[in-house]
Amino acid sequence: MPYASQAADEEIIIRIDGRALDLKGNTPFITNGTTFIPLRLISESLGYKVDWDGETKL
């Protein structure tokens, strides 16, 4: 399956309640025109609890 991936040309700043979120090295990227962002980091910043079950990989 061919695909194209590239780093964002400009720095992407994600703001929550007006504050810039520290992405902690999880740089957003663009693949086939779709921007991918670190969902876990953003979800936890919004107060959600995110768990990973290594056995089921969910």
N, C-alpha and C positions, 0 to 999 in steps of 0.2 A: 504494500500500500504506500504510494508516494505521498510525501508530506513536506511542507516547508516550515522551518522553525527559525525564529530570529529573536534577538533581544530587542527590547523596546528602544526606539531611537531616542526617546527622551525619558528622563526619570519619571516613573509613575509614583505618585504620592496618593496613598489611600488615607482618607480622613474619616474619623468617627467622632461625632459630636464636636467637629471643628478642630480636633487634634490629629496631627499626622501620626499614623501608625508606624512603629518601628518594625520593618519587615524581617529583621534578624537574618539577613542573607537569603531569604526566600524571594528571589527576584521574579516579578511577573514576566511572562514571555508570551509571544504571539506565535500561533501555529495555524496555518491556513486561514488567516484573517480573524482568528478567535483569540482573545486575550485570556490567559489563564492566571489566576491569582491564588495565593495560599489560603484556601478555604478554612483550614483548621485554625490558623492564626486569627483570621477575621472573625470566625464564629466565637472563639474564646474571648476575643476583645469585646464582643457584643453580649457576653455573659453566658453563653451556652457552654455546656460540658460536652467535650468530645472524647470518646473512648475508642480504643483499637483492640480488637480481639484477634491476637496473632494466630490462634487456632483456626478460626473461620475466615480470617482475613477480611473482616467487616468492621 
